[in-house]
């Protein structure tokens, strides 16, 4: 699942694509797997916050 976050972010996250900060108030994507081996709740718990451009240009590791 990929969800777009416009400006509601209240915390700083580290983007797994570029390893830099996704600052509060910056539009970004929240990505998680619904078909996780241990169920949907586990996939949601492992969600990651990506810069939009990093998600678009990600390598095969995250596809």
PDB file with SEQRES, HELIX, SHEET and CRYST1 records, atoms N, CA, C and O in Angstrom:
SEQRES   1 A   63  UNK UNK UNK UNK UNK UNK UNK UNK UNK UNK UNK UNK UNK          
SEQRES   2 A   63  UNK UNK UNK UNK UNK UNK UNK UNK UNK UNK UNK UNK UNK          
SEQRES   3 A   63  UNK UNK UNK UNK UNK UNK UNK UNK UNK UNK UNK UNK UNK          
SEQRES   4 A   63  UNK UNK UNK UNK UNK UNK UNK UNK UNK UNK UNK UNK UNK          
SEQRES   5 A   63  UNK UNK UNK UNK UNK UNK UNK UNK UNK UNK UNK                  
HELIX    1 AA1 UNK A   40  UNK A   45  1                                   6    
HELIX    2 AA2 UNK A   52  UNK A   56  1                                   5    
HELIX    3 AA3 UNK A   60  UNK A   62  5                                   3    
SHEET    1 AA1 3 UNK A   2  UNK A   5  0                                        
SHEET    2 AA1 3 UNK A  28  UNK A  31 -1                                        
SHEET    3 AA1 3 UNK A  48  UNK A  50 -1                                        
SHEET    1 AA2 2 UNK A  13  UNK A  14  0                                        
SHEET    2 AA2 2 UNK A  21  UNK A  22 -1                                        
CRYST1    1.000    1.000    1.000  90.00  90.00  90.00 P 1           1          
ATOM      1  N   UNK A   1       0.842  -1.177   0.000  1.00  0.00           N  
ATOM      2  CA  UNK A   1       0.000   0.000   0.000  1.00  0.00           C  
ATOM      3  C   UNK A   1       0.883   1.234   0.000  1.00  0.00           C  
ATOM      4  O   UNK A   1       1.932   1.268   0.643  1.00  0.00           O  
ATOM      5  N   UNK A   2       0.448   2.228  -0.719  1.00  0.00           N  
ATOM      6  CA  UNK A   2       1.158   3.507  -0.780  1.00  0.00           C  
ATOM      7  C   UNK A   2       0.147   4.605  -0.476  1.00  0.00           C  
ATOM      8  O   UNK A   2      -0.875   4.722  -1.152  1.00  0.00           O  
ATOM      9  N   UNK A   3       0.434   5.400   0.530  1.00  0.00           N  
ATOM     10  CA  UNK A   3      -0.465   6.494   0.905  1.00  0.00           C  
ATOM     11  C   UNK A   3       0.316   7.803   0.861  1.00  0.00           C  
ATOM     12  O   UNK A   3       1.418   7.899   1.401  1.00  0.00           O  
ATOM     13  N   UNK A   4      -0.261   8.798   0.220  1.00  0.00           N  
ATOM     14  CA  UNK A   4       0.356  10.107   0.120  1.00  0.00           C  
ATOM     15  C   UNK A   4       0.034  10.931   1.368  1.00  0.00           C  
ATOM     16  O   UNK A   4      -1.121  11.008   1.788  1.00  0.00           O  
ATOM     17  N   UNK A   5       1.053  11.539   1.951  1.00  0.00           N  
ATOM     18  CA  UNK A   5       0.893  12.404   3.111  1.00  0.00           C  
ATOM     19  C   UNK A   5       1.257  13.814   2.647  1.00  0.00           C  
ATOM     20  O   UNK A   5       2.364  14.051   2.162  1.00  0.00           O  
ATOM     21  N   UNK A   6       0.325  14.736   2.797  1.00  0.00           N  
ATOM     22  CA  UNK A   6       0.590  16.082   2.294  1.00  0.00           C  
ATOM     23  C   UNK A   6       1.402  16.903   3.291  1.00  0.00           C  
ATOM     24  O   UNK A   6       2.590  17.126   3.061  1.00  0.00           O  
ATOM     25  N   UNK A   7       0.815  17.350   4.367  1.00  0.00           N  
ATOM     26  CA  UNK A   7       1.572  18.185   5.298  1.00  0.00           C  
ATOM     27  C   UNK A   7       1.231  17.874   6.747  1.00  0.00           C  
ATOM     28  O   UNK A   7       1.493  18.692   7.629  1.00  0.00           O  
ATOM     29  N   UNK A   8       0.658  16.718   7.006  1.00  0.00           N  
ATOM     30  CA  UNK A   8       0.244  16.377   8.362  1.00  0.00           C  
ATOM     31  C   UNK A   8       1.351  15.768   9.210  1.00  0.00           C  
ATOM     32  O   UNK A   8       1.163  15.574  10.411  1.00  0.00           O  
ATOM     33  N   UNK A   9       2.478  15.469   8.626  1.00  0.00           N  
ATOM     34  CA  UNK A   9       3.546  14.794   9.359  1.00  0.00           C  
ATOM     35  C   UNK A   9       3.979  15.632  10.556  1.00  0.00           C  
ATOM     36  O   UNK A   9       4.194  16.839  10.444  1.00  0.00           O  
ATOM     37  N   UNK A  10       4.102  14.971  11.699  1.00  0.00           N  
ATOM     38  CA  UNK A  10       4.487  15.669  12.922  1.00  0.00           C  
ATOM     39  C   UNK A  10       5.845  15.219  13.441  1.00  0.00           C  
ATOM     40  O   UNK A  10       6.367  15.798  14.394  1.00  0.00           O  
ATOM     41  N   UNK A  11       6.418  14.200  12.829  1.00  0.00           N  
ATOM     42  CA  UNK A  11       7.706  13.667  13.261  1.00  0.00           C  
ATOM     43  C   UNK A  11       8.687  13.700  12.101  1.00  0.00           C  
ATOM     44  O   UNK A  11       8.305  13.897  10.948  1.00  0.00           O  
ATOM     45  N   UNK A  12       9.944  13.506  12.424  1.00  0.00           N  
ATOM     46  CA  UNK A  12      10.976  13.357  11.399  1.00  0.00           C  
ATOM     47  C   UNK A  12      11.200  11.870  11.166  1.00  0.00           C  
ATOM     48  O   UNK A  12      11.344  11.104  12.118  1.00  0.00           O  
ATOM     49  N   UNK A  13      11.228  11.463   9.908  1.00  0.00           N  
ATOM     50  CA  UNK A  13      11.451  10.073   9.532  1.00  0.00           C  
ATOM     51  C   UNK A  13      12.691  10.001   8.655  1.00  0.00           C  
ATOM     52  O   UNK A  13      13.112  11.009   8.088  1.00  0.00           O  
ATOM     53  N   UNK A  14      13.271   8.826   8.543  1.00  0.00           N  
ATOM     54  CA  UNK A  14      14.404   8.610   7.650  1.00  0.00           C  
ATOM     55  C   UNK A  14      13.913   7.839   6.428  1.00  0.00           C  
ATOM     56  O   UNK A  14      13.350   6.751   6.552  1.00  0.00           O  
ATOM     57  N   UNK A  15      14.129   8.406   5.267  1.00  0.00           N  
ATOM     58  CA  UNK A  15      13.730   7.775   4.008  1.00  0.00           C  
ATOM     59  C   UNK A  15      14.672   6.608   3.713  1.00  0.00           C  
ATOM     60  O   UNK A  15      15.886   6.806   3.686  1.00  0.00           O  
ATOM     61  N   UNK A  16      14.149   5.394   3.491  1.00  0.00           N  
ATOM     62  CA  UNK A  16      15.017   4.259   3.179  1.00  0.00           C  
ATOM     63  C   UNK A  16      15.659   4.349   1.793  1.00  0.00           C  
ATOM     64  O   UNK A  16      16.615   3.628   1.505  1.00  0.00           O  
ATOM     65  N   UNK A  17      15.144   5.220   0.946  1.00  0.00           N  
ATOM     66  CA  UNK A  17      15.702   5.349  -0.393  1.00  0.00           C  
ATOM     67  C   UNK A  17      16.986   6.151  -0.437  1.00  0.00           C  
ATOM     68  O   UNK A  17      17.895   5.829  -1.202  1.00  0.00           O  
ATOM     69  N   UNK A  18      17.071   7.205   0.385  1.00  0.00           N  
ATOM     70  CA  UNK A  18      18.250   8.082   0.342  1.00  0.00           C  
ATOM     71  C   UNK A  18      18.901   8.265   1.712  1.00  0.00           C  
ATOM     72  O   UNK A  18      19.938   8.919   1.822  1.00  0.00           O  
ATOM     73  N   UNK A  19      18.308   7.702   2.740  1.00  0.00           N  
ATOM     74  CA  UNK A  19      18.835   7.770   4.111  1.00  0.00           C  
ATOM     75  C   UNK A  19      18.951   9.182   4.661  1.00  0.00           C  
ATOM     76  O   UNK A  19      19.785   9.449   5.526  1.00  0.00           O  
ATOM     77  N   UNK A  20      18.117  10.088   4.161  1.00  0.00           N  
ATOM     78  CA  UNK A  20      18.071  11.437   4.716  1.00  0.00           C  
ATOM     79  C   UNK A  20      16.710  11.672   5.344  1.00  0.00           C  
ATOM     80  O   UNK A  20      15.793  10.869   5.169  1.00  0.00           O  
ATOM     81  N   UNK A  21      16.575  12.759   6.069  1.00  0.00           N  
ATOM     82  CA  UNK A  21      15.367  13.032   6.838  1.00  0.00           C  
ATOM     83  C   UNK A  21      14.197  13.458   5.963  1.00  0.00           C  
ATOM     84  O   UNK A  21      14.350  14.199   4.992  1.00  0.00           O  
ATOM     85  N   UNK A  22      13.024  12.963   6.340  1.00  0.00           N  
ATOM     86  CA  UNK A  22      11.754  13.460   5.830  1.00  0.00           C  
ATOM     87  C   UNK A  22      11.232  14.340   6.960  1.00  0.00           C  
ATOM     88  O   UNK A  22      10.751  13.832   7.974  1.00  0.00           O  
ATOM     89  N   UNK A  23      11.325  15.637   6.791  1.00  0.00           N  
ATOM     90  CA  UNK A  23      11.025  16.577   7.855  1.00  0.00           C  
ATOM     91  C   UNK A  23       9.524  16.783   8.044  1.00  0.00           C  
ATOM     92  O   UNK A  23       8.753  16.579   7.106  1.00  0.00           O  
ATOM     93  N   UNK A  24       9.098  17.184   9.246  1.00  0.00           N  
ATOM     94  CA  UNK A  24       7.678  17.467   9.487  1.00  0.00           C  
ATOM     95  C   UNK A  24       7.169  18.531   8.513  1.00  0.00           C  
ATOM     96  O   UNK A  24       7.860  19.508   8.226  1.00  0.00           O  
ATOM     97  N   UNK A  25       5.969  18.327   8.020  1.00  0.00           N  
ATOM     98  CA  UNK A  25       5.356  19.272   7.098  1.00  0.00           C  
ATOM     99  C   UNK A  25       5.709  19.061   5.640  1.00  0.00           C  
ATOM    100  O   UNK A  25       5.149  19.731   4.773  1.00  0.00           O  
ATOM    101  N   UNK A  26       6.625  18.146   5.344  1.00  0.00           N  
ATOM    102  CA  UNK A  26       7.030  17.870   3.959  1.00  0.00           C  
ATOM    103  C   UNK A  26       6.152  16.751   3.396  1.00  0.00           C  
ATOM    104  O   UNK A  26       5.961  15.718   4.037  1.00  0.00           O  
ATOM    105  N   UNK A  27       5.622  16.969   2.193  1.00  0.00           N  
ATOM    106  CA  UNK A  27       4.810  15.939   1.548  1.00  0.00           C  
ATOM    107  C   UNK A  27       5.685  14.722   1.259  1.00  0.00           C  
ATOM    108  O   UNK A  27       6.823  14.858   0.810  1.00  0.00           O  
ATOM    109  N   UNK A  28       5.146  13.532   1.521  1.00  0.00           N  
ATOM    110  CA  UNK A  28       5.894  12.298   1.296  1.00  0.00           C  
ATOM    111  C   UNK A  28       4.925  11.131   1.181  1.00  0.00           C  
ATOM    112  O   UNK A  28       3.710  11.327   1.190  1.00  0.00           O  
ATOM    113  N   UNK A  29       5.457   9.916   1.072  1.00  0.00           N  
ATOM    114  CA  UNK A  29       4.638   8.713   0.942  1.00  0.00           C  
ATOM    115  C   UNK A  29       4.884   7.790   2.129  1.00  0.00           C  
ATOM    116  O   UNK A  29       6.009   7.676   2.616  1.00  0.00           O  
ATOM    117  N   UNK A  30       3.829   7.138   2.587  1.00  0.00           N  
ATOM    118  CA  UNK A  30       3.949   6.092   3.597  1.00  0.00           C  
ATOM    119  C   UNK A  30       3.650   4.782   2.882  1.00  0.00           C  
ATOM    120  O   UNK A  30       2.614   4.642   2.231  1.00  0.00           O  
ATOM    121  N   UNK A  31       4.564   3.820   3.008  1.00  0.00           N  
ATOM    122  CA  UNK A  31       4.484   2.572   2.244  1.00  0.00           C  
ATOM    123  C   UNK A  31       4.550   1.387   3.192  1.00  0.00           C  
ATOM    124  O   UNK A  31       5.385   1.352   4.096  1.00  0.00           O  
ATOM    125  N   UNK A  32       3.654   0.399   2.982  1.00  0.00           N  
ATOM    126  CA  UNK A  32       3.681  -0.826   3.767  1.00  0.00           C  
ATOM    127  C   UNK A  32       3.094  -1.968   2.956  1.00  0.00           C  
ATOM    128  O   UNK A  32       2.454  -1.753   1.927  1.00  0.00           O  
ATOM    129  N   UNK A  33       3.318  -3.172   3.428  1.00  0.00           N  
ATOM    130  CA  UNK A  33       2.863  -4.367   2.728  1.00  0.00           C  
ATOM    131  C   UNK A  33       1.600  -4.915   3.387  1.00  0.00           C  
ATOM    132  O   UNK A  33       1.576  -5.139   4.598  1.00  0.00           O  
ATOM    133  N   UNK A  34       0.565  -5.126   2.604  1.00  0.00           N  
ATOM    134  CA  UNK A  34      -0.665  -5.727   3.136  1.00  0.00           C  
ATOM    135  C   UNK A  34      -0.578  -7.242   3.164  1.00  0.00           C  
ATOM    136  O   UNK A  34      -1.329  -7.886   3.897  1.00  0.00           O  
ATOM    137  N   UNK A  35       0.318  -7.822   2.386  1.00  0.00           N  
ATOM    138  CA  UNK A  35       0.439  -9.284   2.341  1.00  0.00           C  
ATOM    139  C   UNK A  35       1.711  -9.746   3.062  1.00  0.00           C  
ATOM    140  O   UNK A  35       2.434 -10.612   2.570  1.00  0.00           O  
ATOM    141  N   UNK A  36       1.967  -9.168   4.210  1.00  0.00           N  
ATOM    142  CA  UNK A  36       3.133  -9.509   5.034  1.00  0.00           C  
ATOM    143  C   UNK A  36       3.006 -10.947   5.522  1.00  0.00           C  
ATOM    144  O   UNK A  36       1.898 -11.431   5.751  1.00  0.00           O  
ATOM    145  N   UNK A  37       4.121 -11.619   5.679  1.00  0.00           N  
ATOM    146  CA  UNK A  37       4.152 -13.003   6.124  1.00  0.00           C  
ATOM    147  C   UNK A  37       3.401 -13.203   7.443  1.00  0.00           C  
ATOM    148  O   UNK A  37       2.758 -14.235   7.641  1.00  0.00           O  
ATOM    149  N   UNK A  38       3.480 -12.221   8.343  1.00  0.00           N  
ATOM    150  CA  UNK A  38       2.841 -12.333   9.648  1.00  0.00           C  
ATOM    151  C   UNK A  38       1.532 -11.561   9.748  1.00  0.00           C  
ATOM    152  O   UNK A  38       1.058 -11.302  10.855  1.00  0.00           O  
ATOM    153  N   UNK A  39       0.947 -11.195   8.633  1.00  0.00           N  
ATOM    154  CA  UNK A  39      -0.352 -10.546   8.615  1.00  0.00           C  
ATOM    155  C   UNK A  39      -0.278  -9.053   8.331  1.00  0.00           C  
ATOM    156  O   UNK A  39       0.790  -8.441   8.344  1.00  0.00           O  
ATOM    157  N   UNK A  40      -1.452  -8.494   8.076  1.00  0.00           N  
ATOM    158  CA  UNK A  40      -1.554  -7.084   7.703  1.00  0.00           C  
ATOM    159  C   UNK A  40      -1.076  -6.159   8.815  1.00  0.00           C  
ATOM    160  O   UNK A  40      -0.476  -5.121   8.533  1.00  0.00           O  
ATOM    161  N   UNK A  41      -1.332  -6.516  10.081  1.00  0.00           N  
ATOM    162  CA  UNK A  41      -0.909  -5.668  11.200  1.00  0.00           C  
ATOM    163  C   UNK A  41       0.616  -5.581  11.263  1.00  0.00           C  
ATOM    164  O   UNK A  41       1.163  -4.520  11.563  1.00  0.00           O  
ATOM    165  N   UNK A  42       1.298  -6.675  10.984  1.00  0.00           N  
ATOM    166  CA  UNK A  42       2.762  -6.668  10.978  1.00  0.00           C  
ATOM    167  C   UNK A  42       3.295  -5.808   9.831  1.00  0.00           C  
ATOM    168  O   UNK A  42       4.285  -5.095   9.994  1.00  0.00           O  
ATOM    169  N   UNK A  43       2.646  -5.875   8.688  1.00  0.00           N  
ATOM    170  CA  UNK A  43       3.044  -5.040   7.561  1.00  0.00           C  
ATOM    171  C   UNK A  43       2.878  -3.571   7.882  1.00  0.00           C  
ATOM    172  O   UNK A  43       3.740  -2.756   7.551  1.00  0.00           O  
ATOM    173  N   UNK A  44       1.772  -3.227   8.525  1.00  0.00           N  
ATOM    174  CA  UNK A  44       1.526  -1.842   8.914  1.00  0.00           C  
ATOM    175  C   UNK A  44       2.554  -1.374   9.940  1.00  0.00           C  
ATOM    176  O   UNK A  44       2.997  -0.227   9.895  1.00  0.00           O  
ATOM    177  N   UNK A  45       2.931  -2.248  10.855  1.00  0.00           N  
ATOM    178  CA  UNK A  45       3.925  -1.892  11.870  1.00  0.00           C  
ATOM    179  C   UNK A  45       5.299  -1.637  11.251  1.00  0.00           C  
ATOM    180  O   UNK A  45       6.109  -0.910  11.828  1.00  0.00           O  
ATOM    181  N   UNK A  46       5.569  -2.222  10.093  1.00  0.00           N  
ATOM    182  CA  UNK A  46       6.854  -2.039   9.414  1.00  0.00           C  
ATOM    183  C   UNK A  46       6.786  -0.994   8.303  1.00  0.00           C  
ATOM    184  O   UNK A  46       7.638  -0.988   7.415  1.00  0.00           O  
ATOM    185  N   UNK A  47       5.806  -0.126   8.335  1.00  0.00           N  
ATOM    186  CA  UNK A  47       5.665   0.892   7.296  1.00  0.00           C  
ATOM    187  C   UNK A  47       6.866   1.828   7.308  1.00  0.00           C  
ATOM    188  O   UNK A  47       7.513   2.034   8.335  1.00  0.00           O  
ATOM    189  N   UNK A  48       7.141   2.385   6.140  1.00  0.00           N  
ATOM    190  CA  UNK A  48       8.274   3.287   5.963  1.00  0.00           C  
ATOM    191  C   UNK A  48       7.805   4.566   5.288  1.00  0.00           C  
ATOM    192  O   UNK A  48       6.850   4.562   4.512  1.00  0.00           O  
ATOM    193  N   UNK A  49       8.484   5.648   5.592  1.00  0.00           N  
ATOM    194  CA  UNK A  49       8.174   6.957   5.032  1.00  0.00           C  
ATOM    195  C   UNK A  49       9.228   7.299   3.991  1.00  0.00           C  
ATOM    196  O   UNK A  49      10.420   7.351   4.295  1.00  0.00           O  
ATOM    197  N   UNK A  50       8.782   7.532   2.766  1.00  0.00           N  
ATOM    198  CA  UNK A  50       9.659   7.773   1.629  1.00  0.00           C  
ATOM    199  C   UNK A  50       9.436   9.175   1.078  1.00  0.00           C  
ATOM    200  O   UNK A  50       8.315   9.683   1.097  1.00  0.00           O  
ATOM    201  N   UNK A  51      10.520   9.808   0.580  1.00  0.00           N  
ATOM    202  CA  UNK A  51      10.351  10.991  -0.268  1.00  0.00           C  
ATOM    203  C   UNK A  51       9.665  10.490  -1.547  1.00  0.00           C  
ATOM    204  O   UNK A  51       9.935   9.377  -1.998  1.00  0.00           O  
ATOM    205  N   UNK A  52       8.807  11.284  -2.111  1.00  0.00           N  
ATOM    206  CA  UNK A  52       8.087  10.861  -3.324  1.00  0.00           C  
ATOM    207  C   UNK A  52       9.042  10.501  -4.449  1.00  0.00           C  
ATOM    208  O   UNK A  52       8.849   9.486  -5.118  1.00  0.00           O  
ATOM    209  N   UNK A  53      10.065  11.312  -4.670  1.00  0.00           N  
ATOM    210  CA  UNK A  53      11.013  11.038  -5.745  1.00  0.00           C  
ATOM    211  C   UNK A  53      11.819   9.770  -5.472  1.00  0.00           C  
ATOM    212  O   UNK A  53      12.104   9.013  -6.401  1.00  0.00           O  
ATOM    213  N   UNK A  54      12.184   9.529  -4.233  1.00  0.00           N  
ATOM    214  CA  UNK A  54      12.934   8.313  -3.896  1.00  0.00           C  
ATOM    215  C   UNK A  54      12.096   7.070  -4.180  1.00  0.00           C  
ATOM    216  O   UNK A  54      12.623   6.055  -4.636  1.00  0.00           O  
ATOM    217  N   UNK A  55      10.787   7.146  -3.911  1.00  0.00           N  
ATOM    218  CA  UNK A  55       9.911   6.002  -4.171  1.00  0.00           C  
ATOM    219  C   UNK A  55       9.824   5.734  -5.674  1.00  0.00           C  
ATOM    220  O   UNK A  55       9.860   4.581  -6.104  1.00  0.00           O  
ATOM    221  N   UNK A  56       9.711   6.775  -6.453  1.00  0.00           N  
ATOM    222  CA  UNK A  56       9.597   6.623  -7.909  1.00  0.00           C  
ATOM    223  C   UNK A  56      10.869   6.021  -8.495  1.00  0.00           C  
ATOM    224  O   UNK A  56      10.800   5.210  -9.417  1.00  0.00           O  
ATOM    225  N   UNK A  57      12.026   6.410  -7.970  1.00  0.00           N  
ATOM    226  CA  UNK A  57      13.298   5.966  -8.533  1.00  0.00           C  
ATOM    227  C   UNK A  57      13.942   4.839  -7.726  1.00  0.00           C  
ATOM    228  O   UNK A  57      15.133   4.578  -7.893  1.00  0.00           O  
ATOM    229  N   UNK A  58      13.199   4.176  -6.873  1.00  0.00           N  
ATOM    230  CA  UNK A  58      13.758   3.121  -6.009  1.00  0.00           C  
ATOM    231  C   UNK A  58      14.337   1.970  -6.825  1.00  0.00           C  
ATOM    232  O   UNK A  58      13.977   1.770  -7.985  1.00  0.00           O  
ATOM    233  N   UNK A  59      15.225   1.232  -6.210  1.00  0.00           N  
ATOM    234  CA  UNK A  59      15.855   0.088  -6.876  1.00  0.00           C  
ATOM    235  C   UNK A  59      14.969  -1.141  -6.757  1.00  0.00           C  
ATOM    236  O   UNK A  59      13.926  -1.110  -6.105  1.00  0.00           O  
ATOM    237  N   UNK A  60      15.392  -2.203  -7.383  1.00  0.00           N  
ATOM    238  CA  UNK A  60      14.624  -3.442  -7.385  1.00  0.00           C  
ATOM    239  C   UNK A  60      14.411  -4.015  -5.981  1.00  0.00           C  
ATOM    240  O   UNK A  60      13.487  -4.805  -5.789  1.00  0.00           O  
ATOM    241  N   UNK A  61      15.238  -3.644  -4.992  1.00  0.00           N  
ATOM    242  CA  UNK A  61      15.113  -4.187  -3.642  1.00  0.00           C  
ATOM    243  C   UNK A  61      13.757  -3.902  -3.028  1.00  0.00           C  
ATOM    244  O   UNK A  61      13.280  -4.683  -2.205  1.00  0.00           O  
ATOM    245  N   UNK A  62      13.120  -2.797  -3.409  1.00  0.00           N  
ATOM    246  CA  UNK A  62      11.873  -2.390  -2.780  1.00  0.00           C  
ATOM    247  C   UNK A  62      10.660  -2.636  -3.660  1.00  0.00           C  
ATOM    248  O   UNK A  62       9.562  -2.209  -3.302  1.00  0.00           O  
ATOM    249  N   UNK A  63      10.809  -3.296  -4.780  1.00  0.00           N  
ATOM    250  CA  UNK A  63       9.671  -3.507  -5.673  1.00  0.00           C  
ATOM    251  C   UNK A  63       8.949  -4.776  -5.365  1.00  0.00           C  
ATOM    252  O   UNK A  63       7.964  -5.102  -6.027  1.00  0.00           O  
TER     253      UNK A  63                                                      
END                                                                             
